[in-house]
């Protein structure tokens, strides 16, 4: 009986560990993809559009902050 419980607990620990490893790998892949897409976009989007986008993002962040604070 105790041996069965220990085996069951060990299986649960291994499953939990596997899930955590898979989540960490997925997170790392997501970050790598994000970085690669960002680099590709830099080469495909003209600099002036990138600058315009950055300005628009800053304005949007400021508006969101003002909305949140109101």
Z-matrix of the N, CA and C atoms (Angstrom, degrees):
N
C 1 1.451
C 2 1.524 1 110.90
N 3 1.329 2 117.04 1 -50.00
C 4 1.459 3 121.10 2 179.76
C 5 1.525 4 109.93 3 -65.04
N 6 1.319 5 116.38 4 -38.51
C 7 1.466 6 120.05 5 179.00
C 8 1.522 7 110.61 6 -62.89
N 9 1.325 8 116.91 7 -38.29
C 10 1.463 9 120.76 8 178.59
C 11 1.528 10 110.54 9 -65.59
N 12 1.336 11 116.15 10 -42.17
C 13 1.453 12 120.02 11 179.07
C 14 1.524 13 110.91 12 -64.02
N 15 1.343 14 116.95 13 -42.20
C 16 1.458 15 120.59 14 178.31
C 17 1.522 16 110.97 15 -63.26
N 18 1.329 17 116.62 16 -42.50
C 19 1.463 18 120.59 17 178.58
C 20 1.523 19 110.27 18 -63.33
N 21 1.326 20 115.96 19 -40.67
C 22 1.463 21 120.53 20 179.18
C 23 1.523 22 110.54 21 -65.96
N 24 1.321 23 117.15 22 -43.60
C 25 1.468 24 121.60 23 178.33
C 26 1.526 25 111.02 24 -63.00
N 27 1.332 26 116.38 25 -41.92
C 28 1.463 27 120.11 26 178.77
C 29 1.522 28 110.53 27 -63.64
N 30 1.324 29 117.25 28 -38.44
C 31 1.461 30 120.76 29 178.21
C 32 1.517 31 110.64 30 -64.60
N 33 1.329 32 116.11 31 -40.35
C 34 1.456 33 120.02 32 179.29
C 35 1.526 34 110.78 33 -65.68
N 36 1.333 35 117.28 34 -40.07
C 37 1.465 36 121.72 35 178.98
C 38 1.524 37 109.27 36 -63.65
N 39 1.330 38 116.90 37 -43.41
C 40 1.464 39 120.69 38 179.61
C 41 1.520 40 110.13 39 -64.41
N 42 1.327 41 117.77 40 -43.18
C 43 1.461 42 120.62 41 178.76
C 44 1.521 43 111.07 42 -63.03
N 45 1.313 44 116.58 43 -43.64
C 46 1.466 45 120.93 44 178.51
C 47 1.523 46 109.93 45 -62.37
N 48 1.313 47 116.65 46 -42.89
C 49 1.454 48 121.30 47 178.82
C 50 1.526 49 110.77 48 -63.69
N 51 1.338 50 117.20 49 -42.64
C 52 1.466 51 121.44 50 177.82
C 53 1.523 52 111.28 51 -60.92
N 54 1.312 53 116.17 52 -42.36
C 55 1.468 54 120.71 53 179.51
C 56 1.519 55 110.09 54 -63.90
N 57 1.321 56 116.95 55 -43.27
C 58 1.464 57 120.70 56 179.48
C 59 1.525 58 110.91 57 -63.44
N 60 1.324 59 116.79 58 -40.92
C 61 1.464 60 120.77 59 178.66
C 62 1.522 61 109.63 60 -64.19
N 63 1.336 62 117.27 61 -45.46
C 64 1.462 63 120.84 62 178.92
C 65 1.524 64 111.48 63 -61.07
N 66 1.333 65 117.30 64 -41.14
C 67 1.461 66 120.68 65 178.61
C 68 1.519 67 111.05 66 -64.72
N 69 1.314 68 117.66 67 -40.17
C 70 1.463 69 121.52 68 179.21
C 71 1.529 70 110.34 69 -66.11
N 72 1.321 71 116.59 70 -42.58
C 73 1.470 72 120.34 71 177.99
C 74 1.522 73 110.13 72 -62.62
N 75 1.324 74 117.27 73 -45.43
C 76 1.465 75 121.04 74 179.29
C 77 1.527 76 110.48 75 -60.77
N 78 1.310 77 117.02 76 -40.53
C 79 1.463 78 121.34 77 178.83
C 80 1.531 79 110.92 78 -63.81
N 81 1.321 80 116.47 79 -42.63
C 82 1.463 81 120.44 80 178.95
C 83 1.526 82 111.06 81 -66.46
N 84 1.318 83 117.07 82 -39.97
C 85 1.468 84 120.82 83 177.39
C 86 1.521 85 110.01 84 -63.42
N 87 1.331 86 117.06 85 -44.09
C 88 1.467 87 120.92 86 178.32
C 89 1.526 88 110.88 87 -56.65
N 90 1.322 89 116.60 88 -44.51
C 91 1.459 90 121.08 89 -179.27
C 92 1.528 91 110.90 90 -65.37
N 93 1.320 92 117.03 91 -42.89
C 94 1.464 93 120.20 92 178.39
C 95 1.524 94 111.61 93 -62.83
N 96 1.318 95 116.42 94 -42.87
C 97 1.467 96 120.37 95 178.62
C 98 1.520 97 109.80 96 -62.91
N 99 1.327 98 116.82 97 -44.71
C 100 1.462 99 121.18 98 178.99
C 101 1.530 100 110.67 99 -57.44
N 102 1.328 101 116.43 100 -45.37
C 103 1.464 102 121.02 101 -179.93
C 104 1.527 103 111.20 102 -64.38
N 105 1.335 104 116.48 103 -42.64
C 106 1.462 105 120.10 104 -178.75
C 107 1.530 106 111.63 105 -67.00
N 108 1.328 107 116.20 106 -40.61
C 109 1.467 108 119.68 107 178.12
C 110 1.524 109 109.63 108 -63.50
N 111 1.316 110 116.48 109 -42.22
C 112 1.466 111 120.40 110 178.82
C 113 1.526 112 110.72 111 -59.65
N 114 1.328 113 116.92 112 -43.77
C 115 1.463 114 120.73 113 178.80
C 116 1.528 115 111.24 114 -64.99
N 117 1.316 116 117.61 115 -41.77
C 118 1.469 117 121.11 116 179.16
C 119 1.521 118 110.76 117 -64.22
N 120 1.316 119 116.64 118 -41.33
C 121 1.459 120 119.98 119 -179.84
C 122 1.524 121 111.37 120 -63.71
N 123 1.325 122 116.32 121 -35.53
C 124 1.465 123 119.43 122 179.02
C 125 1.522 124 111.26 123 -61.10
N 126 1.317 125 116.03 124 -34.58
C 127 1.463 126 118.53 125 -178.80
C 128 1.521 127 112.24 126 -83.42
N 129 1.319 128 117.93 127 -19.57
C 130 1.466 129 121.28 128 -175.95
C 131 1.524 130 114.00 129 -102.82
N 132 1.313 131 117.14 130 -17.31
C 133 1.466 132 120.74 131 -179.44
C 134 1.527 133 107.88 132 -107.26
N 135 1.319 134 117.07 133 127.02
C 136 1.473 135 119.65 134 179.87
C 137 1.530 136 111.69 135 -57.32
N 138 1.321 137 115.30 136 148.65
C 139 1.465 138 122.56 137 -177.01
C 140 1.523 139 112.22 138 -55.04
N 141 1.334 140 117.80 139 -42.12
C 142 1.465 141 119.20 140 -177.73
C 143 1.530 142 111.43 141 -65.63
N 144 1.332 143 117.77 142 -33.16
C 145 1.474 144 119.17 143 176.15
C 146 1.522 145 110.64 144 -72.00
N 147 1.322 146 116.90 145 -35.85
C 148 1.465 147 120.20 146 176.44
C 149 1.532 148 110.21 147 -62.12
N 150 1.329 149 115.58 148 -43.12
C 151 1.472 150 120.08 149 178.76
C 152 1.526 151 110.87 150 -63.23
N 153 1.333 152 115.64 151 -43.45
C 154 1.464 153 120.23 152 179.18
C 155 1.527 154 110.83 153 -62.21
N 156 1.330 155 116.21 154 -40.68
C 157 1.459 156 120.63 155 178.31
C 158 1.527 157 110.67 156 -63.74
N 159 1.323 158 116.72 157 -42.39
C 160 1.472 159 120.42 158 179.44
C 161 1.522 160 110.67 159 -61.85
N 162 1.335 161 116.67 160 -42.02
C 163 1.469 162 120.52 161 177.96
C 164 1.528 163 110.34 162 -63.11
N 165 1.316 164 116.37 163 -44.68
C 166 1.470 165 120.46 164 179.75
C 167 1.525 166 111.34 165 -62.83
N 168 1.329 167 116.43 166 -39.43
C 169 1.469 168 120.01 167 178.31
C 170 1.525 169 110.63 168 -62.57
N 171 1.346 170 116.27 169 -44.07
C 172 1.474 171 119.79 170 179.12
C 173 1.528 172 110.80 171 -62.28
N 174 1.326 173 116.09 172 -43.10
C 175 1.469 174 119.59 173 178.42
C 176 1.522 175 110.88 174 -61.83
N 177 1.318 176 116.31 175 -42.43
C 178 1.469 177 120.32 176 179.47
C 179 1.530 178 110.87 177 -63.82
N 180 1.327 179 116.78 178 -42.08
C 181 1.466 180 120.22 179 177.38
C 182 1.525 181 111.17 180 -60.80
N 183 1.334 182 116.23 181 -42.42
C 184 1.465 183 120.25 182 178.81
C 185 1.528 184 110.71 183 -63.71
N 186 1.321 185 116.94 184 -43.48
C 187 1.465 186 120.42 185 179.14
C 188 1.526 187 111.54 186 -64.87
N 189 1.326 188 116.67 187 -40.13
C 190 1.469 189 120.11 188 177.44
C 191 1.522 190 110.86 189 -62.76
N 192 1.320 191 116.00 190 -41.08
C 193 1.462 192 120.16 191 178.73
C 194 1.527 193 110.75 192 -64.42
N 195 1.323 194 116.42 193 -44.80
C 196 1.465 195 120.16 194 178.72
C 197 1.518 196 110.88 195 -63.27
N 198 1.323 197 116.95 196 -39.93
C 199 1.472 198 120.96 197 178.22
C 200 1.521 199 110.20 198 -64.38
N 201 1.317 200 116.15 199 -43.31
C 202 1.463 201 121.06 200 179.74
C 203 1.529 202 111.16 201 -62.83
N 204 1.320 203 116.62 202 -37.75
C 205 1.470 204 121.54 203 -177.37
C 206 1.523 205 113.36 204 -81.85
N 207 1.320 206 117.21 205 -10.68
C 208 1.472 207 118.18 206 -177.60
C 209 1.520 208 111.62 207 -84.60
